[in-house]
Amino acid sequence: MSIQKNHLIPKSSFQSLFFLLLFSAPAFCIDLVPPVVSISNHDTVSKNDTIVMSASAYDPDGGSITTFSWHCGSGGAETGSATHSCVASGGASDHVQFITVSVTDDDGQSSSATSTVFVKADPPTVTLSSQDTVSVNDTIRLTASAHDVFGKIMTYTWNCGSGGVETGSAAHSCVASGGASDHVQFITVSVTDDDGQSSSATSTVFVKADPPTVTLSSQDTVSVNDTIRLTASAHDGMGRIVSYSWHCGSGGAETGSAAHSCVASGGASDHVQFITVSVTDDDGQSSSATSTVFVKADPPTVTLTSHDTVSVNDAIRLTASAHDVFGKIMTYTWNCGSGGAETGSATHSCVASGGASDHVQFITVSVTDDDGQSSSATSTVFVKADPPTVTLSSQDTVSVNDTIRLTASAHDVFGKIMTYTWNCGDGSGQVIGDSMYFCIAKQLHANQMITVMVIDDDGQSATVNVTVYVSEKPVASVDSHLATEKYYYTSVAAIDGRRIWSGFSRYGKIPDQIPSGTYFIYQNGKMLRATKAK
C-alpha cells in the first residue's frame, strides 16, 4: 500500500489506518512523486549562435521547484532559472548538440529533460579581385566579396604581403612592394562572420620593377660665381616623372624641374664641383645622374664692429662688412657666445650675457659666399653686471585694518626700472604696482612682512622687505547706557567687515548718512553691538 504526500484520508477510515500503521509499520511507506519537466526545442542553429532554452516544470504532489540545473552539452552544469542560453558548439561539420535541464523540487526529488539541437558548421565564403599587373609603389585596388548563409560578415582583415594586418572593409588598397626586379605580391583578406568563423582568399599581383632613367648635361668649365646651366633628360617606362631634386655640390637639395642652374662653388684653389640630379617617378622609385664641372677659387673677407661696453641683458648692435672678389656674400651666421648659431644679415643684435660680475663676451660672425667658401670675424664686448638697487620705507607700527603706506626707491645705473611687484604678507599674493603702494594691516599683535621686487629693462631684479608691527585699535570709553541707545564711534564697522565711518572722538546718536544695520563698538576692550533703525 502507498499514500501520496498531501492525500486526504477519510475521517471514517482513520481508526483502521491507525491500527494498520501500528501493526504493519515495517511494510508501510509514503511515496514521494518526482517533479515533471519539459524543455523547448530548437530545430537548427549555426556554430557559435546563442541558443535560448525554456524549461516548464511542476511538482505533482503540490510542492515547488527549487532549482534548475542546465548542461549545454560541454563543460560543467550551471544553476539558473526556467530560461537559459547556451552557445552552439563548434565543429568542422554539421552535428547535433544535446542540451539537458535537471529540476529539483522541495522534497529533493529530481527529473530532467533533453533537447536535441542541430548545429550547422557555417563558415563564410570569400573571393578577392584586384589588378593583374602594377609597377613598384603603385596603389593596388582590391575588392572582397564575402557571404555567410546563416549570419553576416563582421570583419575584414587585410594582409598586403609585408608588415602587419589591417582591419578594414570589403574595399581596400595596398601599395605594390619594391624590389630590384619584377616579382609577385600576395595579398590576403580574411573575413569573420557573426559566429566567429573565418575564411580567407588570396590575390596574386605581378609587380614590375620600373625605375626611371636620367641623363645630365652642363658646361665643362666655369669660374667662381658663374651660373652653371643644367638640363636633365628623364624617362619612366610605365609611368611619369613627378619630381626633380638638384644638389649643386654644397648646401641642401633643391626641388626644381628638368632645367636648373647652380652657382659655381668656391675654394682655396681651383677645384671640381659635382652636381647631381635625382628624379622620382609616380611609383616613388628614383634614379640620379651627376655632372662634373671645373671651378676656379675665390674666398670672402669679413670685419666686425660693435659696442665696446654694455650692461647685462643689453642689446649689442653689430655690423659685419664682407666682400667677395668674384662673387657675392650669401649667408651671415652669428654666434652670440652662448647657445646655437643664428642665420641673419650683415647687421645683427645679441643680448649681453649675464653673470655675477663684470666679464667679456665674444661674438662671432661667419660669412659664406656664392662659392660656398667661408670666413669669420670676432668682436670682444665688455659686459658690466648692473642689477638694480631698491630701498623700502613705511610706518613702524599701525593698528589692525589700518592702511600701511609704502614707498620704494629704486635705481639702475645703465637702464631703468620697469616693474614693482608687491607682496603685502597677508596671503593675498603678488600684485604689480608703482613705487608707492598701500597694504592693509591684517596680522594683529604680529609683525607683518611686506616685500617689493623691482625689475629693470635688462630683466635683472632686486628685492627688499620691511616689517610693520600691527597693534589693536585704541579702546573707547562710553557710558553704560550704550546698550539701549543708538551710538557710533571711530571704530564703527558694518557686519560684513567693511569700514563705513570714522573720524569722530565722541559718542552720540548714529547719523542718518550711515546705513541702517548692526555695528560694533569697543568699550574697555569689550565689543558691544549698537543698532541703527531703518
C-alpha positions in Angstrom: 0.0 0.0 0.0 1.2 3.5 -0.7 -0.1 7.0 0.2 0.8 10.0 -1.8 2.0 13.1 0.0 -0.8 15.6 0.9 -3.5 12.9 0.1 -6.5 13.4 2.4 -7.5 10.3 4.5 -11.3 10.0 5.1 -12.2 10.5 8.7 -14.2 7.3 8.9 -11.1 5.3 8.0 -8.8 7.0 10.4 -9.1 4.3 13.2 -8.5 1.5 10.7 -5.5 3.3 9.4 -4.1 3.8 12.9 -4.2 0.1 13.6 -2.8 -0.6 10.2 0.1 1.7 10.9 0.6 0.3 14.4 0.8 -3.4 13.4 2.2 -3.1 9.9 4.7 -0.3 10.2 7.6 -2.1 8.5 5.6 -2.6 5.3 4.2 0.9 5.1 5.9 4.0 3.4 5.0 7.4 1.9 5.6 7.5 -1.9 7.3 10.9 -2.9 6.4 11.9 -6.5 9.3 13.4 -8.6 8.7 16.7 -10.5 7.7 16.8 -14.1 9.8 18.8 -16.6 9.7 19.6 -20.3 12.2 21.6 -22.5 11.7 23.7 -25.6 13.2 22.6 -28.9 15.4 24.5 -31.5 15.5 22.8 -34.9 18.6 24.3 -36.4 21.3 26.9 -35.5 24.8 27.7 -36.8 28.1 27.4 -35.0 28.5 29.9 -32.1 24.9 31.0 -32.2 23.1 31.7 -28.9 20.5 29.0 -28.2 17.8 30.3 -25.9 16.1 27.4 -24.0 13.0 27.4 -21.9 12.0 24.7 -19.4 8.5 24.1 -18.0 8.4 22.2 -14.6 5.9 21.4 -11.8 5.6 19.1 -8.8 2.6 16.7 -8.9 2.4 16.3 -5.2 1.8 20.0 -4.7 5.3 21.0 -3.8 7.5 23.6 -5.6 10.5 23.5 -8.0 13.6 24.8 -6.1 16.4 24.5 -8.7 17.1 24.4 -12.5 20.4 22.9 -13.5 21.5 23.3 -17.1 24.1 21.3 -19.1 24.8 22.8 -22.6 26.5 19.6 -23.9 30.1 20.5 -23.0 31.6 21.9 -19.8 30.0 21.7 -16.4 26.4 22.3 -15.3 25.1 25.7 -14.5 22.4 26.6 -12.0 19.8 29.0 -13.4 16.1 29.6 -13.9 13.4 28.3 -16.2 15.1 30.2 -19.1 18.7 29.7 -20.1 21.0 30.3 -23.1 23.7 28.1 -24.5 26.3 28.7 -27.2 26.1 26.4 -30.3 29.2 24.2 -30.2 31.8 24.3 -32.9 32.9 21.6 -35.2 34.4 21.0 -38.7 31.0 19.7 -40.0 27.3 19.7 -39.1 26.5 17.9 -35.8 23.9 17.5 -33.0 24.1 19.2 -29.7 22.3 17.8 -26.6 21.1 20.3 -24.0 19.7 19.0 -20.7 17.8 20.6 -17.9 17.5 19.0 -14.4 14.9 20.2 -11.9 14.7 19.5 -8.2 11.6 20.0 -6.0 11.3 20.9 -2.3 11.4 17.1 -1.5 14.8 16.8 -3.1 13.3 14.8 -6.0 14.7 15.4 -9.4 13.8 15.0 -13.1 15.4 16.0 -16.3 14.6 16.7 -20.0 16.9 16.9 -23.0 16.6 18.9 -26.2 18.4 17.9 -29.4 19.6 20.9 -31.5 21.0 20.5 -35.0 24.2 22.7 -35.4 25.3 23.6 -38.9 29.0 24.3 -39.5 28.6 27.6 -41.4 31.9 29.2 -42.2 31.7 32.3 -44.5 32.9 32.3 -48.1 35.0 35.0 -49.7 36.5 35.8 -53.1 39.1 38.5 -53.9 39.6 40.6 -57.1 42.4 43.1 -58.0 44.6 44.3 -60.9 46.8 41.7 -62.5 49.9 43.8 -63.1 51.2 47.0 -61.4 54.6 48.7 -61.0 56.5 49.3 -57.8 54.7 51.6 -55.3 51.5 51.7 -57.3 48.2 51.6 -55.4 46.6 48.2 -55.8 42.8 48.4 -55.6 41.1 45.3 -54.1 37.5 44.1 -53.6 36.4 41.2 -51.4 33.1 39.5 -52.0 32.0 37.6 -48.9 28.8 35.7 -47.9 27.5 33.8 -44.8 24.4 31.6 -45.1 23.2 31.7 -41.6 24.6 35.1 -40.5 26.5 38.1 -41.6 30.2 39.2 -42.2 31.5 41.1 -39.2 35.2 41.9 -40.0 37.6 42.1 -43.0 41.3 41.7 -42.1 43.8 42.5 -44.9 47.5 41.5 -45.2 49.2 43.3 -48.1 52.1 40.9 -48.1 54.5 42.7 -45.9 54.1 44.3 -42.5 51.2 43.6 -40.2 47.5 43.1 -40.9 44.9 45.9 -41.1 41.2 45.8 -40.3 39.0 47.4 -43.0 36.0 46.9 -45.2 35.2 44.9 -48.4 37.2 47.5 -50.4 40.8 48.0 -49.6 44.1 49.3 -51.2 47.7 48.1 -50.8 51.0 49.6 -52.1 52.9 47.5 -54.6 56.0 46.3 -52.9 59.5 47.3 -54.0 62.3 45.2 -55.4 65.3 45.2 -57.6 63.5 43.1 -60.2 60.0 42.0 -61.2 58.2 39.9 -58.6 54.9 38.6 -57.3 53.0 40.1 -54.4 50.5 38.0 -52.4 47.6 39.9 -50.8 45.2 38.1 -48.5 41.8 39.0 -47.0 40.3 37.1 -44.0 36.6 37.5 -43.2 34.9 36.6 -39.9 31.2 36.1 -39.5 28.9 36.7 -36.5 29.5 33.1 -35.3 33.3 33.8 -35.1 34.1 31.5 -38.1 36.6 32.7 -40.6 37.7 32.2 -44.2 40.3 33.8 -46.4 41.2 34.4 -50.1 44.5 35.5 -51.7 45.2 37.5 -54.8 48.4 37.3 -56.8 49.6 40.6 -58.3 52.5 40.8 -60.7 54.7 43.8 -59.7 57.2 45.3 -62.3 60.4 46.9 -61.1 60.2 50.1 -63.2 62.8 52.7 -62.1 63.2 55.9 -64.2 66.3 56.7 -66.2 68.0 60.1 -66.4 71.0 61.8 -68.1 72.5 65.2 -67.2 74.3 67.9 -69.4 76.1 71.1 -68.4 79.1 73.3 -69.2 82.6 71.8 -68.7 84.4 74.8 -67.1 83.2 77.9 -65.2 84.8 80.5 -63.0 83.8 81.2 -59.3 80.3 82.7 -59.0 79.4 81.8 -62.6 75.9 80.4 -63.2 76.0 76.8 -64.3 73.2 75.9 -66.7 72.0 72.2 -66.4 69.5 70.1 -68.3 68.2 66.7 -67.2 66.6 64.2 -69.6 64.5 61.6 -67.7 62.1 58.8 -68.7 59.8 56.2 -67.0 58.6 53.1 -68.8 55.2 52.5 -67.0 54.6 55.9 -65.6 55.8 59.5 -65.4 58.5 61.7 -63.7 57.0 63.6 -60.8 60.0 65.4 -59.2 63.5 66.6 -59.9 65.8 67.1 -56.9 69.0 69.0 -57.5 72.2 69.1 -55.4 74.7 71.7 -56.5 77.6 70.2 -54.6 77.2 72.2 -51.3 74.2 73.1 -49.2 71.0 71.2 -49.3 69.0 69.7 -52.1 66.5 71.8 -54.1 63.3 70.7 -55.8 63.0 72.0 -59.4 62.3 71.0 -63.0 64.2 69.4 -65.8 66.1 72.7 -66.3 68.2 74.1 -63.4 71.0 76.3 -62.5 73.7 76.2 -59.8 76.3 78.7 -58.7 79.9 77.7 -59.1 81.3 76.9 -55.7 84.4 78.5 -54.1 87.6 77.0 -52.6 91.2 77.8 -51.7 92.3 76.7 -55.1 90.8 75.5 -58.4 88.6 72.5 -57.9 85.9 70.3 -59.3 82.2 70.7 -58.5 79.9 67.7 -58.7 76.3 68.5 -59.5 73.7 65.8 -59.1 70.0 65.5 -60.2 67.7 62.8 -58.7 64.4 62.1 -60.4 61.5 60.3 -58.8 58.6 58.7 -60.8 54.9 58.2 -59.8 55.8 54.9 -58.2 58.3 56.6 -55.8 61.3 55.0 -57.5 64.4 57.1 -58.1 67.5 57.4 -60.3 70.2 60.0 -60.4 72.9 61.4 -62.7 76.0 63.6 -61.9 77.8 66.2 -63.9 81.5 67.2 -63.2 82.3 70.9 -63.6 85.7 72.6 -63.2 85.6 75.7 -61.0 88.2 78.5 -60.2 88.6 79.6 -56.5 87.7 82.9 -54.6 87.3 83.2 -50.7 85.4 86.1 -49.0 86.8 88.6 -46.4 84.9 90.0 -43.3 85.4 92.6 -40.5 83.1 93.1 -37.5 82.2 96.3 -35.4 80.2 96.5 -32.2 79.8 98.4 -28.8 82.8 98.3 -26.5 80.9 98.3 -23.2 77.3 97.3 -22.3 75.4 96.1 -19.2 73.9 92.6 -18.6 70.9 91.9 -20.9 71.5 95.0 -23.1 71.1 94.7 -26.9 74.5 94.6 -28.5 74.3 96.1 -32.1 76.8 94.5 -34.6 77.7 95.2 -38.2 79.6 92.9 -40.4 81.4 94.2 -43.5 82.1 91.4 -46.0 83.5 91.2 -49.6 84.0 88.6 -52.3 86.1 89.4 -55.4 84.5 87.1 -58.0 81.1 86.7 -56.4 78.8 87.8 -53.5 78.2 87.0 -49.9 75.3 84.5 -49.5 74.9 84.0 -45.7 75.8 85.6 -42.4 75.9 83.2 -39.5 76.1 84.7 -36.0 77.2 83.2 -32.7 76.4 85.4 -29.7 78.7 83.5 -27.3 76.2 81.1 -25.8 73.5 78.9 -27.4 73.5 77.9 -31.1 74.2 79.8 -34.2 71.7 82.0 -36.0 71.5 82.9 -39.7 70.9 86.6 -40.3 72.2 89.5 -42.4 75.1 92.0 -42.2 73.5 93.7 -39.2 72.6 91.7 -36.1 72.0 92.1 -32.4 72.9 89.9 -29.4 71.9 90.0 -25.8 74.6 90.8 -23.3 75.2 87.7 -21.2 74.5 87.6 -17.5 77.0 87.0 -14.7 77.7 87.8 -11.0 80.5 90.1 -12.0 81.9 92.1 -15.0 83.0 89.9 -17.8 83.9 89.7 -21.6 81.6 88.3 -24.2 82.9 87.0 -27.6 80.6 87.4 -30.6 81.5 85.8 -34.0 80.1 86.2 -37.5 80.8 83.7 -40.3 80.1 84.7 -43.9 79.7 82.4 -46.8 79.9 83.5 -50.5 78.2 82.1 -53.6 81.2 79.7 -54.0 80.4 78.1 -50.6 83.6 79.4 -49.0 83.6 81.0 -45.6 85.5 83.4 -43.4 84.8 84.7 -39.9 85.5 87.6 -37.5 85.1 88.0 -33.7 84.3 91.0 -31.6 85.1 91.3 -27.9 82.5 93.2 -25.8 83.0 94.2 -22.1 79.8 93.4 -20.2 79.1 95.1 -16.8 77.0 93.3 -14.2 74.4 96.0 -13.4 71.5 94.8 -11.2 69.0 97.4 -9.9 69.0 98.6 -6.2 65.9 99.2 -4.1 65.1 100.5 -0.6 61.7 100.5 1.1 60.2 102.8 3.8 56.9 102.6 5.7 55.4 103.2 9.2 56.9 101.1 12.0 53.6 100.4 13.8 50.0 100.5 12.7 46.6 99.4 14.1 44.8 96.4 12.7 42.9 97.1 9.5 44.8 100.4 9.1 46.4 101.3 5.7 50.1 100.8 5.6 51.7 103.4 3.3 54.9 102.2 1.5 57.4 103.9 -0.7 60.1 102.0 -2.8 63.1 103.9 -4.0 64.8 102.0 -6.9 67.7 102.8 -9.2 69.5 101.2 -12.2 72.9 102.6 -13.5 72.7 101.5 -17.1 68.9 101.4 -17.6 65.6 102.0 -15.9 63.1 100.3 -13.5 60.3 98.6 -15.4 58.1 96.9 -12.7 57.4 97.0 -9.0 55.9 93.7 -7.6 54.4 94.0 -4.1 53.5 91.3 -1.6 51.6 92.6 1.5 52.4 89.5 3.5 48.7 88.8 4.3 48.2 85.8 1.9 46.7 87.9 -0.9 49.6 87.1 -3.3 51.8 89.3 -5.5 50.5 92.5 -7.2 52.2 94.7 -9.8 52.1 98.3 -8.8 54.0 101.6 -8.7 56.8 102.9 -6.4 54.2 103.9 -3.9 51.8 101.3 -2.6 49.3 100.6 0.2 48.7 97.4 2.2 46.1 96.7 4.9 47.3 95.7 8.4 45.9 92.2 8.9 48.2 90.3 11.4 47.1 91.5 14.9 49.8 91.5 17.5 52.4 90.4 15.0 55.0 91.7 12.6 53.6 91.9 9.0 56.4 91.5 6.5 55.9 93.4 3.2 58.1 92.8 0.2 58.7 94.7 -3.1 60.7 93.3 -6.1 61.9 95.6 -8.8 62.9 94.5 -12.4 65.0 96.7 -14.7 64.9 96.9 -18.5 67.7 94.2 -18.6 65.4 91.7 -16.8 67.6 91.9 -13.6 65.8 92.1 -10.3 66.3 93.2 -6.7 64.1 92.5 -3.6 63.7 94.3 -0.2 61.2 93.8 2.6 60.1 95.8 5.6 58.4 94.6 8.9 55.5 96.5 10.3 54.1 95.7 13.8 50.2 95.5 13.8 48.6 96.6 17.2 44.9 96.6 18.4 42.7 99.6 17.7 42.5 102.1 20.6 39.8 101.3 23.1 36.9 103.9 23.5 35.2 104.8 26.8 31.4 105.0 26.5 28.6 105.4 29.0 26.8 102.4 30.4 23.5 103.3 28.7 25.2 102.5 25.3 23.5 99.1 25.1 20.0 100.7 25.0 20.5 103.6 22.6 21.9 104.1 19.1 25.5 105.2 19.0 28.6 105.3 16.8 32.3 105.7 17.4 35.6 105.8 15.5 35.8 102.0 15.1 32.2 101.5 13.9 32.1 98.9 11.1 29.4 97.1 9.2 28.6 93.4 10.0 30.2 92.3 6.7 33.6 93.9 7.9 33.5 96.9 5.6 34.6 100.1 7.3 31.9 102.8 6.8 32.5 105.5 9.4 35.5 107.1 11.1 36.8 110.4 12.4 34.7 111.0 15.5 36.1 111.1 19.0 32.8 111.4 20.9 29.8 109.2 21.0 26.4 110.3 20.0 23.4 109.2 18.0 24.2 107.4 14.8 23.6 110.0 12.0 21.3 109.2 9.0 24.0 109.1 6.4 25.3 105.8 8.0 23.3 102.9 6.5 20.8 101.0 8.8 22.1 97.9 10.4 24.1 96.5 13.3 27.6 97.9 14.2 30.4 97.0 16.5 31.7 99.4 19.2 34.5 98.8 21.6 34.2 99.7 25.4 37.2 99.0 27.6 38.3 96.2 25.3 34.9 94.6 25.2 33.0 94.6 21.9 29.3 95.7 22.1 26.6 96.0 19.5 24.6 99.0 18.5 21.7 99.0 16.0 20.6 101.8 13.8 16.9 101.5 13.0 15.8 101.6 9.4 
